[in-house]
Amino acid sequence: MDELAAAFREAMSRVSAPVTIVTTMQDGVPHGTTVSAFASLSVHPPMVLLALDNRGSLVGRIRQTGRLLVNVLAEDQAETAIRFATPALPDRFEGVDWTQDHGLPRLSGAAAWLRCEHVVLEPGGDHTVLLATVATAESAEHGGLTYYRRQFGSADRAISLP
């Protein structure tokens, strides 16, 4: 890795990011991966923005299906985040509690779920940027999982200002 890439990665580790697992279903088989490049984009219409690594197979699957579900992980789901970030696992869903939500894999116990039906894909360096229109949104009472300085934490601890 060159100097700028290393410095960039280190600088970006100082940005707290939500931890999500993006899922889709293709030919009856669930697929998913851990994603921290995720943000709200628009309220009217409701849209989110996320980026997927081009080395993974999920980009192609979403390109074919045009659908995805963003599982915003709860603060106690760090092990699930690691599982879905591990490329060598043949079945990331094995042993994970999930159901189908309109034909898309929905992970139980998450802090929120966003089902997206219309997805636009744009090139973004070594990633693909996805602009996704939200069809349904649901929240739970759990605090959200974050990633900061290469460690998991909680987004549910607010700082009070004077």
CNS distance restraints for C-alpha pairs under 8 A (distance, minus, plus):
assign (resid   1 and name CA) (resid   5 and name CA) 6.23 0.50 0.50
assign (resid   1 and name CA) (resid   6 and name CA) 6.36 0.50 0.50
assign (resid   2 and name CA) (resid   6 and name CA) 6.29 0.50 0.50
assign (resid   3 and name CA) (resid   7 and name CA) 6.10 0.50 0.50
assign (resid   4 and name CA) (resid   8 and name CA) 5.92 0.50 0.50
assign (resid   5 and name CA) (resid   9 and name CA) 6.13 0.50 0.50
assign (resid   6 and name CA) (resid  10 and name CA) 6.21 0.50 0.50
assign (resid   7 and name CA) (resid  11 and name CA) 6.09 0.50 0.50
assign (resid   8 and name CA) (resid  12 and name CA) 6.08 0.50 0.50
assign (resid   9 and name CA) (resid  13 and name CA) 6.20 0.50 0.50
assign (resid  10 and name CA) (resid  14 and name CA) 7.12 0.50 0.50
assign (resid  11 and name CA) (resid  15 and name CA) 7.60 0.50 0.50
assign (resid  13 and name CA) (resid 148 and name CA) 5.90 0.50 0.50
assign (resid  13 and name CA) (resid 149 and name CA) 4.59 0.50 0.50
assign (resid  13 and name CA) (resid 150 and name CA) 6.34 0.50 0.50
assign (resid  14 and name CA) (resid 148 and name CA) 6.14 0.50 0.50
assign (resid  14 and name CA) (resid 149 and name CA) 5.59 0.50 0.50
assign (resid  15 and name CA) (resid 148 and name CA) 6.27 0.50 0.50
assign (resid  15 and name CA) (resid 149 and name CA) 7.72 0.50 0.50
assign (resid  16 and name CA) (resid 146 and name CA) 6.41 0.50 0.50
assign (resid  16 and name CA) (resid 147 and name CA) 5.68 0.50 0.50
assign (resid  16 and name CA) (resid 148 and name CA) 4.66 0.50 0.50
assign (resid  16 and name CA) (resid 149 and name CA) 7.79 0.50 0.50
assign (resid  17 and name CA) (resid  36 and name CA) 5.70 0.50 0.50
assign (resid  17 and name CA) (resid  37 and name CA) 7.09 0.50 0.50
assign (resid  17 and name CA) (resid  38 and name CA) 7.68 0.50 0.50
assign (resid  17 and name CA) (resid 146 and name CA) 5.40 0.50 0.50
assign (resid  17 and name CA) (resid 147 and name CA) 5.23 0.50 0.50
assign (resid  17 and name CA) (resid 148 and name CA) 6.62 0.50 0.50
assign (resid  18 and name CA) (resid  36 and name CA) 5.58 0.50 0.50
assign (resid  18 and name CA) (resid  37 and name CA) 7.75 0.50 0.50
assign (resid  18 and name CA) (resid  38 and name CA) 6.92 0.50 0.50
assign (resid  18 and name CA) (resid  72 and name CA) 7.40 0.50 0.50
assign (resid  18 and name CA) (resid 144 and name CA) 7.22 0.50 0.50
assign (resid  18 and name CA) (resid 145 and name CA) 6.12 0.50 0.50
assign (resid  18 and name CA) (resid 146 and name CA) 4.52 0.50 0.50
assign (resid  18 and name CA) (resid 147 and name CA) 6.37 0.50 0.50
assign (resid  18 and name CA) (resid 155 and name CA) 7.88 0.50 0.50
assign (resid  19 and name CA) (resid  34 and name CA) 7.09 0.50 0.50
assign (resid  19 and name CA) (resid  35 and name CA) 6.13 0.50 0.50
assign (resid  19 and name CA) (resid  36 and name CA) 4.81 0.50 0.50
assign (resid  19 and name CA) (resid  72 and name CA) 6.31 0.50 0.50
assign (resid  19 and name CA) (resid  73 and name CA) 5.89 0.50 0.50
assign (resid  19 and name CA) (resid  81 and name CA) 7.33 0.50 0.50
assign (resid  19 and name CA) (resid 144 and name CA) 7.81 0.50 0.50
assign (resid  19 and name CA) (resid 145 and name CA) 5.64 0.50 0.50
assign (resid  19 and name CA) (resid 146 and name CA) 5.37 0.50 0.50
assign (resid  19 and name CA) (resid 147 and name CA) 6.46 0.50 0.50
assign (resid  20 and name CA) (resid  34 and name CA) 5.74 0.50 0.50
assign (resid  20 and name CA) (resid  35 and name CA) 5.18 0.50 0.50
assign (resid  20 and name CA) (resid  36 and name CA) 6.06 0.50 0.50
assign (resid  20 and name CA) (resid  38 and name CA) 7.62 0.50 0.50
assign (resid  20 and name CA) (resid  70 and name CA) 6.39 0.50 0.50
assign (resid  20 and name CA) (resid  71 and name CA) 5.36 0.50 0.50
assign (resid  20 and name CA) (resid  72 and name CA) 4.45 0.50 0.50
assign (resid  20 and name CA) (resid  73 and name CA) 5.38 0.50 0.50
assign (resid  20 and name CA) (resid  81 and name CA) 7.52 0.50 0.50
assign (resid  21 and name CA) (resid  32 and name CA) 6.38 0.50 0.50
assign (resid  21 and name CA) (resid  33 and name CA) 5.37 0.50 0.50
assign (resid  21 and name CA) (resid  34 and name CA) 4.36 0.50 0.50
assign (resid  21 and name CA) (resid  35 and name CA) 5.73 0.50 0.50
assign (resid  21 and name CA) (resid  70 and name CA) 5.98 0.50 0.50
assign (resid  21 and name CA) (resid  71 and name CA) 5.09 0.50 0.50
assign (resid  21 and name CA) (resid  72 and name CA) 6.67 0.50 0.50
assign (resid  21 and name CA) (resid  73 and name CA) 7.13 0.50 0.50
assign (resid  21 and name CA) (resid  81 and name CA) 7.03 0.50 0.50
assign (resid  21 and name CA) (resid  84 and name CA) 7.23 0.50 0.50
assign (resid  22 and name CA) (resid  32 and name CA) 5.38 0.50 0.50
assign (resid  22 and name CA) (resid  33 and name CA) 5.61 0.50 0.50
assign (resid  22 and name CA) (resid  34 and name CA) 6.44 0.50 0.50
assign (resid  22 and name CA) (resid  35 and name CA) 6.66 0.50 0.50
assign (resid  22 and name CA) (resid  68 and name CA) 6.66 0.50 0.50
assign (resid  22 and name CA) (resid  69 and name CA) 5.70 0.50 0.50
assign (resid  22 and name CA) (resid  70 and name CA) 4.62 0.50 0.50
assign (resid  22 and name CA) (resid  71 and name CA) 6.13 0.50 0.50
assign (resid  23 and name CA) (resid  30 and name CA) 7.12 0.50 0.50
assign (resid  23 and name CA) (resid  31 and name CA) 5.51 0.50 0.50
assign (resid  23 and name CA) (resid  32 and name CA) 4.08 0.50 0.50
assign (resid  23 and name CA) (resid  33 and name CA) 6.73 0.50 0.50
assign (resid  23 and name CA) (resid  68 and name CA) 5.58 0.50 0.50
assign (resid  23 and name CA) (resid  69 and name CA) 5.21 0.50 0.50
assign (resid  23 and name CA) (resid  70 and name CA) 6.53 0.50 0.50
assign (resid  23 and name CA) (resid  71 and name CA) 7.68 0.50 0.50
assign (resid  23 and name CA) (resid 104 and name CA) 6.95 0.50 0.50
assign (resid  23 and name CA) (resid 105 and name CA) 5.89 0.50 0.50
assign (resid  23 and name CA) (resid 106 and name CA) 7.60 0.50 0.50
assign (resid  24 and name CA) (resid  30 and name CA) 6.05 0.50 0.50
assign (resid  24 and name CA) (resid  31 and name CA) 5.42 0.50 0.50
assign (resid  24 and name CA) (resid  32 and name CA) 6.38 0.50 0.50
assign (resid  24 and name CA) (resid  58 and name CA) 7.91 0.50 0.50
assign (resid  24 and name CA) (resid  61 and name CA) 7.42 0.50 0.50
assign (resid  24 and name CA) (resid  62 and name CA) 6.69 0.50 0.50
assign (resid  24 and name CA) (resid  65 and name CA) 7.81 0.50 0.50
assign (resid  24 and name CA) (resid  67 and name CA) 6.47 0.50 0.50
assign (resid  24 and name CA) (resid  68 and name CA) 4.80 0.50 0.50
assign (resid  24 and name CA) (resid  69 and name CA) 6.37 0.50 0.50
assign (resid  24 and name CA) (resid 104 and name CA) 5.46 0.50 0.50
assign (resid  24 and name CA) (resid 105 and name CA) 6.24 0.50 0.50
assign (resid  25 and name CA) (resid  29 and name CA) 5.50 0.50 0.50
assign (resid  25 and name CA) (resid  30 and name CA) 4.55 0.50 0.50
assign (resid  25 and name CA) (resid  31 and name CA) 5.99 0.50 0.50
assign (resid  25 and name CA) (resid  65 and name CA) 7.78 0.50 0.50
assign (resid  25 and name CA) (resid  68 and name CA) 7.94 0.50 0.50
assign (resid  25 and name CA) (resid 103 and name CA) 6.84 0.50 0.50
assign (resid  25 and name CA) (resid 104 and name CA) 5.47 0.50 0.50
assign (resid  25 and name CA) (resid 105 and name CA) 6.66 0.50 0.50
assign (resid  26 and name CA) (resid  30 and name CA) 6.58 0.50 0.50
assign (resid  26 and name CA) (resid  31 and name CA) 7.54 0.50 0.50
assign (resid  26 and name CA) (resid  61 and name CA) 6.82 0.50 0.50
assign (resid  26 and name CA) (resid  65 and name CA) 6.94 0.50 0.50
assign (resid  30 and name CA) (resid  93 and name CA) 7.51 0.50 0.50
assign (resid  30 and name CA) (resid 104 and name CA) 7.55 0.50 0.50
assign (resid  30 and name CA) (resid 105 and name CA) 6.14 0.50 0.50
assign (resid  31 and name CA) (resid  58 and name CA) 7.00 0.50 0.50
assign (resid  31 and name CA) (resid  92 and name CA) 7.83 0.50 0.50
assign (resid  31 and name CA) (resid  93 and name CA) 7.94 0.50 0.50
assign (resid  31 and name CA) (resid 105 and name CA) 7.81 0.50 0.50
assign (resid  32 and name CA) (resid  58 and name CA) 6.76 0.50 0.50
assign (resid  32 and name CA) (resid  84 and name CA) 6.71 0.50 0.50
assign (resid  32 and name CA) (resid  92 and name CA) 7.53 0.50 0.50
assign (resid  33 and name CA) (resid  58 and name CA) 7.35 0.50 0.50
assign (resid  33 and name CA) (resid  84 and name CA) 4.90 0.50 0.50
assign (resid  33 and name CA) (resid  85 and name CA) 5.84 0.50 0.50
assign (resid  34 and name CA) (resid  81 and name CA) 5.74 0.50 0.50
assign (resid  34 and name CA) (resid  82 and name CA) 7.57 0.50 0.50
assign (resid  34 and name CA) (resid  84 and name CA) 5.29 0.50 0.50
assign (resid  34 and name CA) (resid  85 and name CA) 5.07 0.50 0.50
assign (resid  35 and name CA) (resid  50 and name CA) 7.74 0.50 0.50
assign (resid  35 and name CA) (resid  51 and name CA) 7.44 0.50 0.50
assign (resid  35 and name CA) (resid  52 and name CA) 7.01 0.50 0.50
assign (resid  36 and name CA) (resid 147 and name CA) 7.50 0.50 0.50
assign (resid  37 and name CA) (resid  50 and name CA) 5.35 0.50 0.50
assign (resid  37 and name CA) (resid  51 and name CA) 5.46 0.50 0.50
assign (resid  37 and name CA) (resid  52 and name CA) 7.78 0.50 0.50
assign (resid  38 and name CA) (resid  48 and name CA) 7.29 0.50 0.50
assign (resid  38 and name CA) (resid  49 and name CA) 5.73 0.50 0.50
assign (resid  38 and name CA) (resid  50 and name CA) 4.30 0.50 0.50
assign (resid  38 and name CA) (resid  51 and name CA) 6.83 0.50 0.50
assign (resid  39 and name CA) (resid  48 and name CA) 5.79 0.50 0.50
assign (resid  39 and name CA) (resid  49 and name CA) 5.34 0.50 0.50
assign (resid  39 and name CA) (resid  50 and name CA) 6.47 0.50 0.50
assign (resid  40 and name CA) (resid  47 and name CA) 6.37 0.50 0.50
assign (resid  40 and name CA) (resid  48 and name CA) 4.42 0.50 0.50
assign (resid  40 and name CA) (resid  49 and name CA) 6.13 0.50 0.50
assign (resid  41 and name CA) (resid  46 and name CA) 7.52 0.50 0.50
assign (resid  41 and name CA) (resid  47 and name CA) 5.26 0.50 0.50
assign (resid  41 and name CA) (resid  48 and name CA) 4.76 0.50 0.50
assign (resid  41 and name CA) (resid  49 and name CA) 5.83 0.50 0.50
assign (resid  42 and name CA) (resid  46 and name CA) 5.19 0.50 0.50
assign (resid  42 and name CA) (resid  47 and name CA) 4.92 0.50 0.50
assign (resid  42 and name CA) (resid  48 and name CA) 6.85 0.50 0.50
assign (resid  43 and name CA) (resid  47 and name CA) 6.49 0.50 0.50
assign (resid  45 and name CA) (resid 133 and name CA) 7.13 0.50 0.50
assign (resid  45 and name CA) (resid 134 and name CA) 7.95 0.50 0.50
assign (resid  46 and name CA) (resid 133 and name CA) 5.95 0.50 0.50
assign (resid  46 and name CA) (resid 134 and name CA) 5.40 0.50 0.50
assign (resid  46 and name CA) (resid 135 and name CA) 7.95 0.50 0.50
assign (resid  47 and name CA) (resid 131 and name CA) 6.87 0.50 0.50
assign (resid  47 and name CA) (resid 132 and name CA) 5.44 0.50 0.50
assign (resid  47 and name CA) (resid 133 and name CA) 4.41 0.50 0.50
assign (resid  47 and name CA) (resid 134 and name CA) 5.40 0.50 0.50
assign (resid  48 and name CA) (resid 131 and name CA) 5.99 0.50 0.50
assign (resid  48 and name CA) (resid 132 and name CA) 5.37 0.50 0.50
assign (resid  48 and name CA) (resid 133 and name CA) 6.64 0.50 0.50
assign (resid  48 and name CA) (resid 134 and name CA) 7.15 0.50 0.50
assign (resid  49 and name CA) (resid 129 and name CA) 7.07 0.50 0.50
assign (resid  49 and name CA) (resid 130 and name CA) 5.69 0.50 0.50
assign (resid  49 and name CA) (resid 131 and name CA) 4.81 0.50 0.50
assign (resid  49 and name CA) (resid 132 and name CA) 6.37 0.50 0.50
assign (resid  50 and name CA) (resid 129 and name CA) 5.81 0.50 0.50
assign (resid  50 and name CA) (resid 130 and name CA) 5.27 0.50 0.50
assign (resid  50 and name CA) (resid 131 and name CA) 6.84 0.50 0.50
assign (resid  51 and name CA) (resid 127 and name CA) 6.02 0.50 0.50
assign (resid  51 and name CA) (resid 128 and name CA) 5.45 0.50 0.50
assign (resid  51 and name CA) (resid 129 and name CA) 4.40 0.50 0.50
assign (resid  51 and name CA) (resid 130 and name CA) 5.91 0.50 0.50
assign (resid  52 and name CA) (resid  56 and name CA) 7.71 0.50 0.50
assign (resid  52 and name CA) (resid  58 and name CA) 7.65 0.50 0.50
assign (resid  52 and name CA) (resid  59 and name CA) 6.50 0.50 0.50
assign (resid  52 and name CA) (resid 127 and name CA) 5.29 0.50 0.50
assign (resid  52 and name CA) (resid 128 and name CA) 5.33 0.50 0.50
assign (resid  52 and name CA) (resid 129 and name CA) 6.63 0.50 0.50
assign (resid  52 and name CA) (resid 130 and name CA) 7.72 0.50 0.50
assign (resid  53 and name CA) (resid  59 and name CA) 7.71 0.50 0.50
assign (resid  53 and name CA) (resid 126 and name CA) 6.35 0.50 0.50
assign (resid  53 and name CA) (resid 127 and name CA) 4.38 0.50 0.50
assign (resid  53 and name CA) (resid 128 and name CA) 6.50 0.50 0.50
assign (resid  54 and name CA) (resid  59 and name CA) 6.73 0.50 0.50
assign (resid  54 and name CA) (resid 126 and name CA) 5.86 0.50 0.50
assign (resid  54 and name CA) (resid 127 and name CA) 4.99 0.50 0.50
assign (resid  54 and name CA) (resid 128 and name CA) 6.29 0.50 0.50
assign (resid  57 and name CA) (resid  61 and name CA) 6.53 0.50 0.50
assign (resid  58 and name CA) (resid  62 and name CA) 6.08 0.50 0.50
assign (resid  59 and name CA) (resid  63 and name CA) 6.06 0.50 0.50
assign (resid  59 and name CA) (resid 128 and name CA) 7.24 0.50 0.50
assign (resid  60 and name CA) (resid  64 and name CA) 6.27 0.50 0.50
assign (resid  61 and name CA) (resid  65 and name CA) 6.19 0.50 0.50
assign (resid  62 and name CA) (resid  66 and name CA) 5.23 0.50 0.50
assign (resid  62 and name CA) (resid  67 and name CA) 6.01 0.50 0.50
assign (resid  62 and name CA) (resid  68 and name CA) 6.70 0.50 0.50
assign (resid  62 and name CA) (resid 119 and name CA) 8.00 0.50 0.50
assign (resid  63 and name CA) (resid 119 and name CA) 7.93 0.50 0.50
assign (resid  63 and name CA) (resid 121 and name CA) 7.39 0.50 0.50
assign (resid  66 and name CA) (resid 117 and name CA) 6.43 0.50 0.50
assign (resid  66 and name CA) (resid 118 and name CA) 5.91 0.50 0.50
assign (resid  66 and name CA) (resid 119 and name CA) 5.53 0.50 0.50
assign (resid  67 and name CA) (resid 115 and name CA) 7.85 0.50 0.50
assign (resid  67 and name CA) (resid 116 and name CA) 5.74 0.50 0.50
assign (resid  67 and name CA) (resid 117 and name CA) 4.71 0.50 0.50
assign (resid  67 and name CA) (resid 118 and name CA) 6.32 0.50 0.50
assign (resid  67 and name CA) (resid 119 and name CA) 6.62 0.50 0.50
assign (resid  68 and name CA) (resid 104 and name CA) 6.82 0.50 0.50
assign (resid  68 and name CA) (resid 115 and name CA) 6.20 0.50 0.50
assign (resid  68 and name CA) (resid 116 and name CA) 5.30 0.50 0.50
assign (resid  68 and name CA) (resid 117 and name CA) 6.74 0.50 0.50
assign (resid  69 and name CA) (resid 104 and name CA) 6.37 0.50 0.50
assign (resid  69 and name CA) (resid 105 and name CA) 7.00 0.50 0.50
assign (resid  69 and name CA) (resid 106 and name CA) 7.00 0.50 0.50
assign (resid  69 and name CA) (resid 113 and name CA) 6.90 0.50 0.50
assign (resid  69 and name CA) (resid 114 and name CA) 5.60 0.50 0.50
assign (resid  69 and name CA) (resid 115 and name CA) 4.42 0.50 0.50
assign (resid  69 and name CA) (resid 116 and name CA) 5.86 0.50 0.50
assign (resid  70 and name CA) (resid 113 and name CA) 5.66 0.50 0.50
assign (resid  70 and name CA) (resid 114 and name CA) 5.02 0.50 0.50
assign (resid  70 and name CA) (resid 115 and name CA) 6.43 0.50 0.50
assign (resid  70 and name CA) (resid 116 and name CA) 7.78 0.50 0.50
assign (resid  71 and name CA) (resid 106 and name CA) 6.72 0.50 0.50
assign (resid  71 and name CA) (resid 107 and name CA) 6.47 0.50 0.50
assign (resid  71 and name CA) (resid 110 and name CA) 6.20 0.50 0.50
assign (resid  71 and name CA) (resid 111 and name CA) 7.65 0.50 0.50
assign (resid  71 and name CA) (resid 112 and name CA) 6.11 0.50 0.50
assign (resid  71 and name CA) (resid 113 and name CA) 4.81 0.50 0.50
assign (resid  71 and name CA) (resid 114 and name CA) 6.72 0.50 0.50
assign (resid  72 and name CA) (resid 110 and name CA) 5.81 0.50 0.50
assign (resid  72 and name CA) (resid 111 and name CA) 5.53 0.50 0.50
assign (resid  72 and name CA) (resid 112 and name CA) 4.97 0.50 0.50
assign (resid  72 and name CA) (resid 113 and name CA) 6.05 0.50 0.50
assign (resid  72 and name CA) (resid 144 and name CA) 6.96 0.50 0.50
assign (resid  72 and name CA) (resid 145 and name CA) 7.76 0.50 0.50
assign (resid  73 and name CA) (resid  77 and name CA) 6.05 0.50 0.50
assign (resid  73 and name CA) (resid  81 and name CA) 7.77 0.50 0.50
assign (resid  73 and name CA) (resid 109 and name CA) 7.75 0.50 0.50
assign (resid  73 and name CA) (resid 110 and name CA) 4.60 0.50 0.50
assign (resid  73 and name CA) (resid 111 and name CA) 5.45 0.50 0.50
assign (resid  73 and name CA) (resid 112 and name CA) 7.13 0.50 0.50
assign (resid  73 and name CA) (resid 144 and name CA) 5.87 0.50 0.50
assign (resid  73 and name CA) (resid 145 and name CA) 5.56 0.50 0.50
assign (resid  74 and name CA) (resid 109 and name CA) 6.81 0.50 0.50
assign (resid  74 and name CA) (resid 110 and name CA) 4.86 0.50 0.50
assign (resid  74 and name CA) (resid 111 and name CA) 4.64 0.50 0.50
assign (resid  74 and name CA) (resid 142 and name CA) 5.66 0.50 0.50
assign (resid  74 and name CA) (resid 143 and name CA) 5.54 0.50 0.50
assign (resid  74 and name CA) (resid 144 and name CA) 4.42 0.50 0.50
assign (resid  74 and name CA) (resid 145 and name CA) 5.09 0.50 0.50
assign (resid  75 and name CA) (resid 142 and name CA) 7.18 0.50 0.50
assign (resid  75 and name CA) (resid 143 and name CA) 5.59 0.50 0.50
assign (resid  75 and name CA) (resid 144 and name CA) 5.01 0.50 0.50
assign (resid  75 and name CA) (resid 145 and name CA) 4.07 0.50 0.50
assign (resid  75 and name CA) (resid 146 and name CA) 7.50 0.50 0.50
assign (resid  75 and name CA) (resid 153 and name CA) 6.85 0.50 0.50
assign (resid  75 and name CA) (resid 154 and name CA) 5.44 0.50 0.50
assign (resid  75 and name CA) (resid 155 and name CA) 7.72 0.50 0.50
assign (resid  76 and name CA) (resid 145 and name CA) 7.32 0.50 0.50
assign (resid  77 and name CA) (resid  81 and name CA) 6.40 0.50 0.50
assign (resid  77 and name CA) (resid 110 and name CA) 7.70 0.50 0.50
assign (resid  77 and name CA) (resid 145 and name CA) 7.24 0.50 0.50
assign (resid  78 and name CA) (resid  82 and name CA) 6.32 0.50 0.50
assign (resid  78 and name CA) (resid 145 and name CA) 7.30 0.50 0.50
assign (resid  78 and name CA) (resid 152 and name CA) 6.70 0.50 0.50
assign (resid  79 and name CA) (resid  83 and name CA) 6.15 0.50 0.50
assign (resid  80 and name CA) (resid  84 and name CA) 6.26 0.50 0.50
assign (resid  80 and name CA) (resid  96 and name CA) 7.74 0.50 0.50
assign (resid  81 and name CA) (resid  85 and name CA) 6.19 0.50 0.50
assign (resid  82 and name CA) (resid  86 and name CA) 6.27 0.50 0.50
assign (resid  83 and name CA) (resid  89 and name CA) 7.83 0.50 0.50
assign (resid  83 and name CA) (resid  92 and name CA) 6.36 0.50 0.50
assign (resid  84 and name CA) (resid  92 and name CA) 5.72 0.50 0.50
assign (resid  92 and name CA) (resid  96 and name CA) 7.89 0.50 0.50
assign (resid  93 and name CA) (resid  97 and name CA) 7.90 0.50 0.50
assign (resid  93 and name CA) (resid  98 and name CA) 7.93 0.50 0.50
assign (resid  96 and name CA) (resid 107 and name CA) 7.56 0.50 0.50
assign (resid  97 and name CA) (resid 107 and name CA) 6.21 0.50 0.50
assign (resid  97 and name CA) (resid 108 and name CA) 5.63 0.50 0.50
assign (resid  98 and name CA) (resid 105 and name CA) 6.47 0.50 0.50
assign (resid  98 and name CA) (resid 106 and name CA) 5.40 0.50 0.50
assign (resid  98 and name CA) (resid 107 and name CA) 4.36 0.50 0.50
assign (resid  98 and name CA) (resid 108 and name CA) 5.25 0.50 0.50
assign (resid  99 and name CA) (resid 105 and name CA) 5.89 0.50 0.50
assign (resid  99 and name CA) (resid 106 and name CA) 5.31 0.50 0.50
assign (resid  99 and name CA) (resid 107 and name CA) 6.64 0.50 0.50
assign (resid  99 and name CA) (resid 108 and name CA) 7.29 0.50 0.50
assign (resid 100 and name CA) (resid 104 and name CA) 5.14 0.50 0.50
assign (resid 100 and name CA) (resid 105 and name CA) 4.86 0.50 0.50
assign (resid 100 and name CA) (resid 106 and name CA) 5.70 0.50 0.50
assign (resid 101 and name CA) (resid 105 and name CA) 6.31 0.50 0.50
assign (resid 101 and name CA) (resid 106 and name CA) 5.97 0.50 0.50
assign (resid 106 and name CA) (resid 113 and name CA) 7.48 0.50 0.50
assign (resid 109 and name CA) (resid 142 and name CA) 7.96 0.50 0.50
assign (resid 110 and name CA) (resid 140 and name CA) 7.14 0.50 0.50
assign (resid 110 and name CA) (resid 142 and name CA) 7.28 0.50 0.50
assign (resid 111 and name CA) (resid 139 and name CA) 5.90 0.50 0.50
assign (resid 111 and name CA) (resid 140 and name CA) 4.99 0.50 0.50
assign (resid 111 and name CA) (resid 141 and name CA) 6.62 0.50 0.50
assign (resid 111 and name CA) (resid 142 and name CA) 5.00 0.50 0.50
assign (resid 111 and name CA) (resid 143 and name CA) 6.26 0.50 0.50
assign (resid 111 and name CA) (resid 144 and name CA) 5.70 0.50 0.50
assign (resid 112 and name CA) (resid 137 and name CA) 7.40 0.50 0.50
assign (resid 112 and name CA) (resid 138 and name CA) 5.55 0.50 0.50
assign (resid 112 and name CA) (resid 139 and name CA) 4.16 0.50 0.50
assign (resid 112 and name CA) (resid 140 and name CA) 5.80 0.50 0.50
assign (resid 113 and name CA) (resid 137 and name CA) 5.74 0.50 0.50
assign (resid 113 and name CA) (resid 138 and name CA) 5.30 0.50 0.50
assign (resid 113 and name CA) (resid 139 and name CA) 6.47 0.50 0.50
assign (resid 114 and name CA) (resid 134 and name CA) 6.22 0.50 0.50
assign (resid 114 and name CA) (resid 135 and name CA) 7.45 0.50 0.50
assign (resid 114 and name CA) (resid 136 and name CA) 5.84 0.50 0.50
assign (resid 114 and name CA) (resid 137 and name CA) 4.60 0.50 0.50
assign (resid 114 and name CA) (resid 138 and name CA) 6.67 0.50 0.50
assign (resid 115 and name CA) (resid 134 and name CA) 5.71 0.50 0.50
assign (resid 115 and name CA) (resid 135 and name CA) 5.57 0.50 0.50
assign (resid 115 and name CA) (resid 136 and name CA) 5.26 0.50 0.50
assign (resid 115 and name CA) (resid 137 and name CA) 6.53 0.50 0.50
assign (resid 116 and name CA) (resid 132 and name CA) 5.83 0.50 0.50
assign (resid 116 and name CA) (resid 133 and name CA) 5.34 0.50 0.50
assign (resid 116 and name CA) (resid 134 and name CA) 4.36 0.50 0.50
assign (resid 116 and name CA) (resid 135 and name CA) 5.31 0.50 0.50
assign (resid 116 and name CA) (resid 136 and name CA) 7.25 0.50 0.50
assign (resid 117 and name CA) (resid 132 and name CA) 7.20 0.50 0.50
assign (resid 117 and name CA) (resid 133 and name CA) 6.20 0.50 0.50
assign (resid 117 and name CA) (resid 134 and name CA) 6.63 0.50 0.50
assign (resid 117 and name CA) (resid 135 and name CA) 6.08 0.50 0.50
assign (resid 118 and name CA) (resid 132 and name CA) 5.65 0.50 0.50
assign (resid 118 and name CA) (resid 133 and name CA) 5.26 0.50 0.50
assign (resid 118 and name CA) (resid 134 and name CA) 7.75 0.50 0.50
assign (resid 119 and name CA) (resid 130 and name CA) 6.32 0.50 0.50
assign (resid 119 and name CA) (resid 131 and name CA) 5.61 0.50 0.50
assign (resid 119 and name CA) (resid 132 and name CA) 4.35 0.50 0.50
assign (resid 119 and name CA) (resid 133 and name CA) 6.47 0.50 0.50
assign (resid 120 and name CA) (resid 130 and name CA) 5.61 0.50 0.50
assign (resid 120 and name CA) (resid 131 and name CA) 5.08 0.50 0.50
assign (resid 120 and name CA) (resid 132 and name CA) 6.38 0.50 0.50
assign (resid 121 and name CA) (resid 128 and name CA) 6.45 0.50 0.50
assign (resid 121 and name CA) (resid 129 and name CA) 5.70 0.50 0.50
assign (resid 121 and name CA) (resid 130 and name CA) 4.67 0.50 0.50
assign (resid 121 and name CA) (resid 131 and name CA) 6.52 0.50 0.50
assign (resid 122 and name CA) (resid 128 and name CA) 5.71 0.50 0.50
assign (resid 122 and name CA) (resid 129 and name CA) 5.10 0.50 0.50
assign (resid 122 and name CA) (resid 130 and name CA) 6.44 0.50 0.50
assign (resid 123 and name CA) (resid 127 and name CA) 6.70 0.50 0.50
assign (resid 123 and name CA) (resid 128 and name CA) 4.77 0.50 0.50
assign (resid 123 and name CA) (resid 129 and name CA) 6.10 0.50 0.50
assign (resid 124 and name CA) (resid 128 and name CA) 5.06 0.50 0.50
assign (resid 124 and name CA) (resid 129 and name CA) 5.81 0.50 0.50
assign (resid 143 and name CA) (resid 154 and name CA) 6.64 0.50 0.50
assign (resid 143 and name CA) (resid 155 and name CA) 6.30 0.50 0.50
assign (resid 143 and name CA) (resid 156 and name CA) 4.86 0.50 0.50
assign (resid 144 and name CA) (resid 154 and name CA) 5.86 0.50 0.50
assign (resid 144 and name CA) (resid 155 and name CA) 5.19 0.50 0.50
assign (resid 144 and name CA) (resid 156 and name CA) 6.26 0.50 0.50
assign (resid 145 and name CA) (resid 152 and name CA) 6.76 0.50 0.50
assign (resid 145 and name CA) (resid 153 and name CA) 5.85 0.50 0.50
assign (resid 145 and name CA) (resid 154 and name CA) 4.91 0.50 0.50
assign (resid 145 and name CA) (resid 155 and name CA) 6.00 0.50 0.50
assign (resid 146 and name CA) (resid 152 and name CA) 5.57 0.50 0.50
assign (resid 146 and name CA) (resid 153 and name CA) 5.06 0.50 0.50
assign (resid 146 and name CA) (resid 154 and name CA) 5.47 0.50 0.50
assign (resid 146 and name CA) (resid 155 and name CA) 5.88 0.50 0.50
assign (resid 147 and name CA) (resid 151 and name CA) 5.51 0.50 0.50
assign (resid 147 and name CA) (resid 152 and name CA) 4.59 0.50 0.50
assign (resid 147 and name CA) (resid 153 and name CA) 6.13 0.50 0.50
assign (resid 148 and name CA) (resid 152 and name CA) 6.41 0.50 0.50
assign (resid 148 and name CA) (resid 153 and name CA) 7.19 0.50 0.50
